[in-house]
């Protein structure tokens, strides 16, 4: 016969192992859904990601961003140079703010550096080196950054 303490312990153990609906959704959700990765990125990288090719998935997404900026800016450079030209100057080819006050000018410059820096720090190593092996978390962090950049372009009507 179970004592009151034994029954209490049994209830506590069952409660401790009980999973919430959110826990269950996350257990069966794709990491892209959990991290809210932009659908455009999913179209480019999901198959590579699912096959475990994390560095290649990252590389392809940043190439996609590069091509989108080329297309909308009509600038033929790529990578860092493209981003600095497309987002820079008093009348940038791609303006993600109205640039009507100091704060908006600063934000434009900040996004110029985010786009340009991502090409140098994220895309270029994966395009020039053959031995880069990213783990799943690093890849998802990179794709999160790419999602931010793409969402800014969507928000301002470029893609």
C-alpha positions in Angstrom: 0.0 0.0 0.0 1.3 3.5 -1.0 1.9 6.0 1.8 0.9 9.6 1.4 4.5 10.4 0.7 4.8 7.7 -2.0 1.6 9.1 -3.7 3.0 12.6 -3.5 6.3 11.6 -4.9 4.6 9.7 -7.8 2.5 12.9 -8.6 5.6 15.1 -8.5 7.6 12.8 -10.8 4.7 12.7 -13.3 4.4 16.4 -13.2 8.2 16.9 -13.7 8.2 14.7 -16.8 5.0 16.2 -18.3 5.7 18.1 -21.4 3.8 21.2 -22.4 2.2 21.6 -25.8 5.0 24.1 -26.6 7.6 21.5 -25.7 5.9 19.0 -28.0 5.7 21.5 -30.9 9.4 22.3 -30.5 10.3 18.7 -30.3 8.8 18.1 -33.7 9.4 21.5 -35.3 12.1 22.2 -37.8 14.9 24.5 -36.4 14.0 27.0 -39.2 10.5 27.3 -37.7 11.7 27.6 -34.1 14.2 30.4 -35.1 11.7 32.0 -37.5 14.1 31.8 -40.5 12.8 33.9 -43.4 10.9 31.8 -46.0 13.2 33.1 -48.8 16.2 31.6 -46.9 14.3 28.3 -46.5 13.8 28.1 -50.3 17.6 28.5 -50.8 19.0 26.5 -47.9 16.6 24.1 -46.4 17.7 21.0 -48.4 21.4 21.7 -47.8 20.7 22.3 -44.1 18.6 19.1 -43.7 21.4 17.1 -45.3 23.9 18.5 -42.8 25.8 20.8 -45.2 25.7 23.8 -42.9 28.6 25.8 -44.3 27.2 25.4 -47.8 23.7 26.4 -46.7 25.2 29.5 -45.2 27.2 30.3 -48.3 24.3 29.9 -50.6 22.1 32.2 -48.6 24.7 35.0 -48.5 25.2 34.5 -52.3 21.4 35.0 -52.6 21.6 38.2 -50.7 24.6 39.4 -52.8 22.6 38.7 -56.0 19.5 40.5 -54.7 21.6 43.6 -53.9 23.3 43.5 -57.3 19.9 43.2 -59.0 18.3 46.1 -57.1 21.3 48.4 -57.2 22.4 47.8 -60.8 26.0 47.6 -59.5 28.1 44.8 -60.9 30.6 44.5 -58.0 30.0 41.7 -55.4 30.5 41.2 -51.7 32.0 44.0 -49.6 32.5 46.5 -52.4 28.9 46.0 -53.6 27.4 46.5 -50.2 29.5 49.6 -49.5 28.5 51.2 -52.8 24.8 50.1 -52.7 24.1 51.3 -49.2 26.6 54.2 -49.0 26.7 57.8 -49.9 24.2 60.6 -49.7 21.9 59.0 -52.2 22.4 55.2 -51.9 21.1 52.8 -54.5 19.5 50.9 -51.8 18.1 53.0 -48.9 16.6 51.1 -46.0 15.6 54.4 -44.2 14.2 57.7 -45.4 17.5 59.3 -44.3 15.6 62.4 -43.2 17.3 62.8 -39.8 20.5 61.9 -38.1 19.1 58.7 -36.6 17.9 57.4 -40.0 21.3 58.3 -41.6 23.0 56.4 -38.8 20.7 53.4 -39.3 21.4 53.4 -43.0 25.1 53.4 -42.3 24.7 50.7 -39.7 22.9 48.4 -42.2 25.6 49.2 -44.8 28.2 47.8 -42.4 26.0 44.8 -41.4 25.5 43.9 -45.1 29.2 44.5 -45.9 30.5 42.8 -42.8 28.4 39.8 -43.4 30.0 39.4 -46.8 33.5 39.6 -45.3 32.9 37.6 -42.1 30.3 35.0 -43.2 30.2 34.6 -47.0 33.8 35.0 -48.0 35.4 32.3 -45.8 32.9 29.7 -47.0 33.5 30.8 -50.6 37.3 30.7 -50.5 38.1 27.9 -48.1 37.4 24.3 -48.6 37.7 22.9 -45.1 35.1 25.0 -43.2 32.8 22.8 -41.2 30.0 24.7 -39.4 27.9 23.1 -36.7 24.1 23.4 -36.7 24.0 26.2 -34.1 26.5 28.4 -36.0 24.6 27.8 -39.2 21.4 28.8 -37.6 23.0 32.0 -36.2 24.2 32.9 -39.7 20.8 32.2 -41.1 19.3 34.4 -38.4 21.5 37.3 -39.4 20.6 36.7 -43.1 16.9 36.7 -42.0 17.4 40.1 -40.4 19.0 41.5 -43.6 16.3 40.0 -45.9 13.5 41.2 -43.7 14.9 44.8 -43.8 15.0 44.5 -47.6 11.4 43.2 -47.6 10.2 45.9 -45.2 11.6 48.6 -47.5 10.2 47.0 -50.7 13.3 45.7 -52.4 12.4 42.0 -52.3 
